[in-house]
Amino acid sequence: MRVRTTLVGATALLATAALAAPAVAAAGPAGGHGHTGTREAVEAAVEAGVPGVTATAVDGHGRWSTTAGTGDLSTGAPRSTADRYRVGSITKTFVATVLLQLEAEGRLSLDDKVDTWLPGLVRGHGHDGRRITVRQLLNHTSGIYNYTADDDFGRTYFLKDGFFRHRYDTLTPRDLVAIAMRHAPDFAPGTSWNYSNTNYVVAGMVIEKVTGRPYATEIRRRVLDPLRLRATSVPGTRVTVPRPSSRAYSKLAETATGPTYDVTTLNPSLASSAGEMISNSADLDRFYSALLRGKLLPPRQLKEMKTTVKIEGVPNAGYGLGLMDRTLTCGVHVWGHDGGIHGSASSAVTTADGRHSLALNFNGDWAGDMEAVIEKEFC
């Protein structure tokens, strides 16, 4: 189901994302130097059906921002360059960064087995946490079943009738892992690759076990506060998005046709440490630039993070430890992550030297082409 995987990251990670409405562009302080194609691609996304887009780029000429389309379909209010939005699986890079910091401090090893920290958690229908390493969680080679692919979960949280009954449910990380354990693994650990949100739910639990504090606390202490990412938060069970923000829209269906629903408020515990975070484009640019410049990890850990495995079916991309490398059509490599959750599709990427970054968000989850925006910005 395309909607289900997009909502907590996989389709947005590997392909295009999507949406619908009118277009209004706004130049940022850099005066739009060299960003004409980017603006055109943003406007094209709106013309293709995305309600609204916000994007911010940072390069040697400074910061540049643009918006297009609508932030609120009921009032016609435009999107803002300062909009906060749910970032979905971009959360994974923050989680991986914290685990690599803990490795650098000697508090765990990437080669530790999951059972070393969470005995008995990953067990059932062929799953065995005694055979899966922390590294395999982070690069999606564990084989652990993706809980968001479970049919009952999809009907309950991603389709219209279930969503409106259950949008405010609180789910614990153990609840989410238990859903995955009802299924057989996708493959034996280390033998293949498959994107699984369950990996990062378990990774968040490892952080808590190692530190004695919630993963959200560690992200704030280790990343958000040092980088002064004031627009970024880990909401837990908070159902609203802080202002300034736009509304978020979804079809809540397996197709891109039919009515459009406002899905802005929801309990993000359904995504947990696989995709619950909120940020804005400026903060995401700052985060990925700092990460690739080595401001968050020592050289050895950053090298580990950038050691990729092949993503089957995607020839120009590799997946590291919570970080994706893709080669654009012009040969430029960008590092980052995509993310999707109800009504929100996002991407944040930067060059290897951290000097040129782009973050963008569509406030809808059923159409649009984020790759086209990225291509125009860097090529």
Buried (B, 14 or more C-beta within 10 A) or exposed (E): BBBBBBBBBBBBBBBBBBBBBBBBBBBBEBEBEBBEBBBBBBBBBBBBBBBBBBBBBBBEBEBBBBBBBBBBBEEEEBBBBBBBBBBBBBBBBBBBBBBBBBBBEEEBEBEBBBBBBBEEBBBBEEBBBEBBBBBBBBBBBBBBBBBBBBEEBBBBBBBBEBBEEBBEBEBEBEBBBBBBBEBEBBBBBBEBBBBBBBBBBBBBBBBBBBBEEBBBBBBBEBBBEEBEBEBBBBBEEBEEBEEBBBBBBBBBBEEBEEEBBEBBBBBBBBBBBBBBBBBBBBBBBBBBBBBBBEBBBBEEBBEBBBBBBEBEEBEEBBBBBBBBBBEBEEEBBBBBBBBBBBBBBBBBBBBBEBEBBBBBBBBBBBBBBBBBBBBBBBE
